[in-house]
Amino acid sequence: MDPELEPFIPFLPQTDLDDPEATRKTVAALVAASAAPDTSRMDVEDRTVPADPDVAVRIYRPHRAASQGGAAGAIVWLHGGGFVFGDLDTEHPWAARLADGSGAVVVSVDYRRSPENRFPAALDDAYAVLNWTARHAAELGVDPARIAVGGHSAGGGLAAAVALRARDEQGPAICFQLLNQPGLDDRQQTWSARNFTDTPWFTRDKTAAAWRHYLGSRPATAYAAPARATDLSGLPPAYVATAEFCPNRDEDIEYALRLLQAGVPVELHQWPGTFHGSQAILSADISQRQNAELAGALRRALAA
């Protein structure tokens, strides 16, 4: 374990995904008690995307993107939370930092959560926002040829699923996938999924609970668990980041390798000594490098 992260482990909040309401309250209180991000260099706006049902989004427009003239790159951003918790407010610090660090317009999505709304509700919401962003690119000051998708954890899995669906349905062109510790495989058969039963913050049992809430009794498909996809060709270039002590680690590495084998450009970064979500410990040097690298990867991809 990274020595700057290890002292925080005893103080991590306790969450139980089998009690969604309590977990949502715990995480919301934790974020509310944290320092607010600096949004002085951007405009932040809440909007509603017409869909069935409508989807709330929060849009972050960095001033430097507007000052440079022309249309900016953008990312449809999907929060983490095991498909169970997280919303626009809990994701606010991360979406704001991503916008500030990358210069991209960030469209943060308040997708429906499980178990009240199981698959494919969250995917439908995310895909509706992608389509809306592409259709309203001129209004948003966005270049329709430079729209990415991305997210943390469950949100990263949703982003990968959106990319698959957009390819299959000839939907909006996606130029890049930013996948941070994504949840991609419900089967939990990799070495890390089987062995990380007591890792900080996220464990095998929590992984199982997340998928149980998300899928219910439905069999998993590639749009629910992208690792099940048999054909990864024709997908957008990807940046995949993994944490060493994370149940998702090996499924993410395997997905990145399969993307490469399918001819998709991939940048894969395995962060040693980290655990799932540890980049929230902002005082640690490795967390600062992780967060800067996510923003940098997006900035480079949208510039290209």
C-alpha positions in Angstrom: 0.0 0.0 0.0 1.3 3.5 -0.8 2.6 4.9 2.5 0.6 8.1 2.1 -2.6 6.3 1.7 -2.3 3.6 4.3 -2.9 5.9 7.4 -6.3 6.8 6.0 -7.7 3.3 5.7 -9.0 3.0 9.3 -11.0 6.2 8.8 -12.7 5.3 5.5 -16.5 5.6 5.8 -18.3 2.3 6.2 -20.9 1.6 3.4 -23.3 -1.2 2.9 -24.6 -1.6 -0.6 -27.4 -3.8 0.7 -28.7 -0.6 2.4 -28.8 1.8 -0.5 -30.5 4.7 1.4 -28.0 4.7 4.3 -25.1 4.5 1.9 -26.4 7.4 -0.2 -26.7 9.5 3.0 -23.2 8.6 4.2 -21.6 9.5 0.9 -23.6 12.7 0.5 -22.6 13.8 4.0 -19.0 13.0 3.3 -18.9 15.1 0.1 -20.9 17.9 1.7 -18.3 18.1 4.5 -15.4 18.3 2.0 -13.8 21.4 0.6 -15.8 22.7 -2.4 -13.9 22.7 -5.8 -12.8 26.0 -7.3 -15.3 26.7 -10.1 -14.2 30.4 -10.6 -12.7 29.5 -14.0 -15.8 27.9 -15.4 -19.5 28.3 -15.9 -21.7 25.6 -14.2 -25.3 25.1 -15.3 -27.9 22.5 -14.4 -30.1 21.4 -17.3 -32.7 18.8 -18.0 -32.3 16.5 -21.0 -35.7 15.5 -22.5 -36.0 11.7 -22.5 -38.2 9.0 -21.1 -37.9 9.9 -18.3 -36.0 13.2 -18.4 -32.4 13.2 -17.2 -30.8 15.9 -15.1 -27.3 17.0 -16.1 -24.8 19.5 -14.8 -22.6 21.2 -17.5 -19.2 22.6 -16.8 -17.8 25.1 -19.3 -14.2 26.2 -18.7 -13.6 29.9 -19.5 -10.4 29.0 -21.3 -12.3 26.8 -23.8 -14.5 29.8 -24.7 -11.6 32.3 -24.8 -9.7 30.1 -27.3 -12.4 30.5 -29.9 -14.1 27.8 -31.9 -15.9 24.8 -30.5 -14.5 22.9 -27.5 -14.1 19.2 -26.9 -16.6 17.6 -24.5 -17.1 14.5 -22.4 -20.3 12.8 -21.2 -19.3 12.0 -17.7 -20.8 9.2 -15.5 -20.3 9.0 -11.8 -19.4 6.0 -9.8 -21.2 4.4 -6.9 -21.8 0.7 -7.7 -24.9 1.6 -9.7 -26.5 2.3 -6.3 -25.3 5.7 -5.0 -23.8 9.0 -6.4 -25.5 11.9 -8.1 -24.7 15.4 -9.5 -23.8 16.8 -6.1 -21.5 13.9 -5.0 -19.8 14.0 -8.4 -19.5 17.8 -8.4 -15.9 17.9 -7.1 -14.7 15.4 -9.6 -16.5 16.8 -12.6 -15.3 20.3 -11.8 -11.7 19.2 -11.5 -11.9 17.3 -14.7 -13.2 20.3 -16.6 -10.6 22.6 -15.0 -7.7 20.2 -15.7 -8.7 19.2 -19.2 -10.3 22.4 -20.6 -13.2 20.2 -21.8 -16.9 20.8 -21.5 -18.0 18.2 -19.0 -21.7 17.0 -19.1 -22.2 15.2 -15.8 -25.1 12.8 -15.9 -27.6 12.1 -13.0 -28.5 8.6 -14.3 -31.1 6.4 -12.5 -29.8 4.2 -9.8 -30.4 0.7 -8.7 -32.1 -1.3 -7.2 -35.1 1.0 -7.8 -34.2 1.3 -11.5 -32.3 -1.7 -12.8 -30.5 -2.3 -16.1 -31.0 -0.8 -18.7 -32.3 2.4 -17.0 -28.8 3.9 -16.3 -27.6 3.0 -19.8 -30.6 4.5 -21.4 -30.1 7.7 -19.5 -26.4 7.9 -20.4 -27.1 7.2 -24.1 -29.9 9.8 -24.2 -27.5 12.4 -22.9 -24.9 11.4 -25.5 -27.4 11.9 -28.2 -28.6 15.2 -26.7 -25.1 16.5 -26.4 -24.4 15.7 -30.1 -27.6 17.2 -31.3 -27.1 20.4 -29.2 -23.3 20.7 -29.9 -23.6 24.1 -31.4 -25.7 25.5 -28.5 -23.2 24.0 -26.0 -20.2 25.3 -27.9 -19.0 21.8 -28.5 -17.3 20.3 -31.6 -19.5 17.2 -32.5 -16.4 15.4 -33.7 -14.8 15.7 -30.3 -17.2 14.1 -27.9 -15.9 11.6 -25.4 -17.5 9.3 -22.8 -16.0 8.4 -19.5 -16.6 7.7 -15.8 -15.4 6.2 -12.5 -16.1 2.7 -11.4 -19.7 1.8 -12.3 -19.7 5.0 -14.4 -16.7 3.7 -16.3 -18.5 0.5 -17.1 -21.5 2.5 -18.2 -19.2 4.6 -20.5 -17.8 1.5 -22.1 -21.4 0.2 -22.6 -22.4 3.5 -24.2 -19.5 3.2 -26.6 -20.6 -0.3 -27.6 -24.2 0.8 -28.1 -23.2 3.8 -30.1 -21.1 1.6 -32.4 -23.8 -1.0 -32.8 -26.6 1.5 -33.4 -24.6 3.9 -35.5 -25.2 6.6 -32.9 -23.2 9.7 -32.3 -19.5 9.4 -33.1 -17.5 9.0 -29.9 -13.8 10.1 -30.2 -12.5 8.7 -26.8 -13.3 6.6 -23.8 -11.9 7.7 -20.4 -12.4 4.6 -18.1 -11.2 4.9 -14.5 -11.3 1.6 -12.6 -14.4 0.6 -14.5 -16.8 -2.1 -13.5 -17.0 -4.3 -16.6 -17.7 -7.9 -15.6 -20.4 -9.3 -13.4 -18.9 -12.8 -13.4 -16.2 -12.1 -10.8 -13.9 -14.8 -12.2 -10.6 -12.9 -12.5 -7.8 -13.3 -9.9 -8.4 -9.9 -8.4 -12.2 -10.3 -8.2 -11.8 -13.7 -6.5 -9.0 -12.7 -4.1 -9.7 -9.1 -3.0 -12.2 -9.9 -0.3 -11.1 -7.4 2.2 -9.5 -4.5 0.3 -10.2 -0.9 1.4 -13.5 0.7 0.3 -14.4 -1.8 -2.3 -14.5 -5.6 -1.9 -15.6 -8.8 -3.6 -18.9 -8.7 -1.6 -19.6 -5.1 -2.5 -18.9 -5.9 -6.1 -21.4 -8.8 -6.0 -24.0 -6.6 -4.3 -23.6 -3.9 -7.0 -24.2 -6.3 -9.8 -27.1 -7.9 -8.0 -28.8 -4.6 -7.6 -28.1 -3.5 -11.2 -29.1 -6.7 -12.9 -31.8 -8.2 -10.7 -32.9 -11.5 -12.2 -32.0 -10.4 -15.8 -29.1 -12.3 -17.5 -26.1 -10.0 -18.2 -25.5 -8.8 -21.7 -22.6 -6.9 -23.2 -24.5 -3.6 -22.7 -24.7 -4.4 -19.0 -21.3 -5.9 -18.5 -19.0 -4.8 -21.4 -16.4 -7.6 -20.7 -19.0 -10.0 -22.1 -18.8 -8.3 -25.5 -17.3 -10.7 -28.1 -16.4 -8.0 -30.6 -14.5 -4.9 -29.5 -13.5 -3.7 -33.0 -14.5 -0.3 -34.2 -14.6 1.2 -30.7 -13.1 4.6 -29.8 -9.5 4.9 -28.4 -9.4 4.4 -24.7 -7.5 5.3 -21.6 -7.9 2.7 -18.9 -6.7 3.2 -15.3 -6.6 0.6 -12.6 -5.8 0.5 -8.9 -3.6 -2.3 -7.6 -5.8 -3.4 -4.7 -9.1 -3.3 -6.5 -11.4 -6.2 -7.4 -11.9 -4.6 -10.9 -8.2 -4.5 -11.6 -7.8 -7.7 -13.7 -11.0 -7.4 -15.7 -9.9 -3.8 -16.6 -6.5 -4.9 -17.7 -8.0 -7.8 -19.7 -10.5 -5.5 -21.4 -7.7 -3.1 -22.3 -5.7 -6.0 -23.9 -8.7 -7.2 -25.8 -9.3 -3.6 -27.1 -5.7 -3.6 -28.3 -6.1 -7.0 -30.0 -9.2 -5.6 -31.7 -7.1 -2.8 -33.2 -8.3 -0.1 -30.8 -5.6 2.4 -29.5 -5.3 2.1 -25.7 -3.3 3.8 -22.9 -3.3 1.5 -19.9 -2.1 2.8 -16.5 -1.9 0.5 -13.5 -1.3 2.6 -10.3 0.7 0.7 -7.7 -0.1 0.9 -4.1 -3.6 2.3 -4.6 -7.1 1.0 -3.9 -10.5 1.6 -5.5 -11.3 5.2 -5.1 -8.2 6.1 -3.2 -7.6 9.1 -5.4 -10.2 10.9 -3.3 -7.4 11.2 -0.7 -6.1 14.4 -2.3 -3.2 14.9 0.0 -1.3 11.9 -1.4 1.1 12.5 -4.2 0.0 9.4 -6.1 -3.7 10.7 -5.9 -2.6 14.0 -7.3 -0.8 12.3 -10.1 -3.8 10.0 -10.8 -6.2 13.0 -11.0 -3.8 15.0 -13.2 -3.3 12.1 -15.5 -7.1 11.6 -16.0 -7.4 15.3 -17.0 -4.3 15.1 -19.1 -5.4 12.0 -21.0 -8.7 13.7 -21.8 -7.0 16.9 -22.9 -4.6 15.1 -25.2 -7.4 13.0 -26.7 -9.6 16.0 -27.4 -6.7 18.0 -28.8 -5.9 15.2 -31.2 
